[in-house]
Amino acid sequence: MNNKLVKSILNGDKVSISRAISLVENQHNDADKLLTSLYSYIGRAKRIGITGPPGIGKSTLVNELVIALRKMKKKVGVIAIDPSSIFTGGAILGDRIRMQAIGPDDNVFIRSMATRGVHGGLNRAATEVADILDASGKDFIIFETVGAGQSEVEIFRTADVTVVVLSPESGDSIQAMKSGLMEIADIVAVNKSDLPGADAFVTTLRNTLEISRSAKGNNKNITIIKTQSNQGIGIDDLLNAITEYLHNLDRSGQLSERRKKLLQGRIKSLILSKLENIITEDPAITKLIESYSQTKNKTTPYEFVNKVIKMMVK
């Protein structure tokens, strides 16, 4: 691996960071070597997940959070997960356009990424991009996920703290309150809280969470913050809630335990990914599968699969 590239990333050079991210996104042969070289430098940055239904103001909220963090002299990375075409894998990249005001800041790095059809809205590359940003010296990394409802629980396996954004005006919010999305929430931001019915919505939400916790024997207390992201209102309260949650998590040792579990899940995912590559790239296995599909066989597909697995193990 190019030591000059690694050194430039560690110094926070934006061009080098972009180059490294492209290697990861394109699954270049050098990507694993690069990530290996950077691995000892990761672990310092706090990772924040922002998720919720579409059109609820998540991007504006993220923009304001970045501004607030920069006032605290914190270095920030933003990974905006955009919807992607099932045909091309391309992303709309709308978040990068909306965040143009903070983009030129040398201590802010924004990257829009396509989901590439991966269930859960976060692909493997997003976590690896976060590692690159972590190694580059960022204090906070924010994931903003495409608002797709219950599938967004995938962010829970990636971030240290998850903020679910809801709004009084959205019917999707009511559905979100009933779905698995609320089960991953550490903090809830009720955006557009100046709208009629906002207070009633917050009361309903608080009661729903209380009932849900009691029914499941869960003692977790979820903080609810009212925000108006387009006016910058409630952003400091939200950031305080996030930093306090992370501080308590770190002090209690839960952050370390959580990251161990995330690492275990990530290793399993990497193993599956490597095995998939072997299956798709090994010409002998490909030829064997083609041969099986083109002839009449006494063995069932399940028996055939076991045979292939034994070949791989050998």
N, C-alpha and C positions, 0 to 999 in steps of 0.2 A: 504494500500500500504506500502511496505517495506521502512521505512524512511532511512535506511542505503543505499539502492539503490539510492534513490533520492539525498541524500547528496553526494554520490560518483559521480553521474552525474554532479552535480553542481560544483564539484571540478575538473571536466574534465577527470575523470578516463576512459580510453579507453575500458577496459573490461566491465565496468558498462554501458557505452554508447552502446556498441555492444549488450549487453543483453537486454537493453531497446528497441533497434531497432528491435531485433528479436521478442519481445512481440508484437510490433506494426505490423510487417510484417505478423506474424502468427495469427493476430486478437485474441490474448489471452484475456481472461476475465479481466485480470488485466491491460490491455493496457489503457483503458479509465481512470482508477483510477490514473495511472502513469502520463498520460498527464494532468489530472486535477491538480495533485500535482506540476507539472512543469510550469503550465500556467502563473503564476504570474512572472516567471523569463524570459519569452520570449519577443521579440520585439526590442532588441538592435542590433542584427545582421542584416547586409544588405544582401539582397538575389539577386544574379546575375544569370540570365538565359543565357546559351550559347546554341544556336541551329543553324541548317543549314543542307544542304543536306549531305548525307553519303560520307565518304572518303575525306572530305575536310580539315581534320587536326584539328578537334575540341578538341580531347583529348590532343594532343600536345600543343595546345593553352592554355587549362586549366592548364596543367602541368606547363607551363611557368608563367601563371598568379599567381599560387600558390607560386612559387619560388619568384616572385617579391613581393607578399604580405608578405611573411615570412621575406624578407629583411627589410620590414617596421615594423617588429615585430608584425604582425597581426596574429591572430589565425584563421585557415581556416577549413571549412568543405566542402567536395565535395560529391555530390550525383550524381552518374553516372547512368542514366537510360538506361538500355540495352534492346535490342530486346529480346522477350521471346517466348518460344514455346507455341503455342496455345493448346498443349496437356498437357504439364507439368508445364507451368508457369515459368520454369527455365530461368535464364539469362546467356548470354555468359560470362559476367564478364571480358571482354577484357580490359576495362578501368583500372580496378584494377591492371592488369598485366602491362599495359603501365606506370602506375604511381608508380611503385615499388620504384623509387629513392626518392620520397617525402613521401612515406608511413610511414617509421620508425620515422619521426619527431613527437614528443609528442604533438605538437601544430597543427598537421594536422590530420584530420580524413577523410578517404575515404570509401564510401560505394557504391557498385554497387547494383542496384535494377532492378528487372524485371518489364516491363510494364504490364505483366499479361493480355495482350489483351485489355487494357483500351484505348479507343479512345483518342487521344491527346498526348499519350506518357508519361503522368504523372498520376500515380494512387494516390488515397487518401493518401496512406501510405507515399509517398514521402514528402508531406507537413508536416505530423506528424513527420517524421524523421528529417526534418529541424527544427521543434520546439525543439526536443531533443538536437540537435546540438547547437541551439540558447541558450537554457538553460545551456548548458555545458560551455558557455563562448566564443563561436566562434564569431569573429568580422565580418567575411564574410562567407556566404554559397553559393557555386556555384552549380547550377543544370546544368549538361550536358545531353541534351536529345538525344535520338535516332533520327538520321536524317531521317525523314519520310515526309518532305515537309509540305504541308498546315496544316496537323493535328497538327503540332507543335505550333499552336496558343494557345494551352492549357497552355503553359508556361507563357503566358501573364497574366494569372489569378493566378500566383504563385509567380513570381519574382518582385522585386522592379525596376529592370532595365533589359532589354532584349537586348542581343547582337546577331545579326544574322551574321553568318560566311559564306562567299561566296568565290569563287575562280575563276580566269580567265579561267581555263582549263575545268570547268565543265559545261556541258549543263544543268545540274540540276539548276545551279545558274541563268541561264536565265529564267528558269521556275519559280524559286523562286521570281525573280524580278516581275513576273506577278501575283503571287499568294498572298493569304492572309498572307503569311509568312512575306512579307515586310511591311505589315500594322502594325505589332506588333513591328517592329524594333525601338529601341531607339538609337542604335549605330550599324553600320555595320563594320565588320572587313573583309577586302579583303585579305585572306590568300594566301600564295604562290605567293606573289606579285613580285617575281623575274622572273616569267614566261613571255614569250613574249606576248605582247598584254595587259599587266596588266594596263598600263596607260589608254589605250583606253577603257578598261572594266570599270575602275573607272569613266571615263568621261561619258560613257553611263549610268552607274548606277546613277550618280549624276543628269544627265538630266532627267532620268526616274522618279526619286524621286521628282524632281522639278515639272514636268508635273502632276504627280499624286497628289501632294499637292495642286497645283493650281486648278485642276479639282474638288477637294473635299473641297476646301476652308479651307485647313488645314495649320496652321502656324507653325507646328512642324518642327524644323530643326534637321535633322538626321546627326550626325557626321560620316564620313567615315575615317577609319584608315587602312593603308596598313601594313600588317604583313608578316613575314616569321617565323612562329613558330618554325620550326626545327632548325633555326639559332638564335632564341631569338631576332629577329629584330622586332621593332615596338611594343613590349610588354609593355614597359614603357608608350608609347604614348596611347596605348589602355587602360591601367590601369588608366592613368590620365584622359582620357575621361570618364571612368566609374565613378571614384570618384567625378569628377566635376559635372557630371549629377546628381548623388545622392545628392551632397551638395546643388545644386540649387533646386532640388526637395524638400529637407528637409526645406531649408530656406524659400521657397515660401508657405509651408504648403501643397503642393500637395502630398507629401509622406504620410502624415497622412490621407488625404482624400482617397488616393488610397488604403491604407491598410484597411480603413473602408469598402470600396466596396468589397475588397477581402474577408474580414471577413463575409460580408453579403452573398456572394456567397458560402463561405465555410459552413456557417450554413445551407443554403438550401441543400447543398450536403450531410451534415451529417443527416439532417432530412430524406432525401430520402433513405440514406443508412440504417438508423434505421428502416424505414417503410418496406424496402425490407427484412430485417432480420426477422421482425415480420411475414411477409407473408410467407416466406420460412420455418420458424421454428415453427409456430403455427400449431399444429396437427389438430385443428378444421377447420382452413382455408384450409389446405391441403386436408383434407377429403371432404370438401365441393366442392372444385375444381374437385377432382377425381369423385365425385358423379355426378356433372354437366356434365362432359365430357363423362360419360358412359351411360347416359340416354337421351332420346328424351325430349327436353325442349321447352316449349312455349315461354319462355323468351329468348331474344337475349344475346350474350356475353356481350354487353354493359350494358344491364339492370342487368345482373348478377354481373358485376364488381361494379356497383353502390351499389348493395346489400352488397357486401363484404366490400366496403369502409365504409358504414354505420355501419357495425358490428365492424370494427376496431375503428371507432370514439367512439362508445359506450364503 
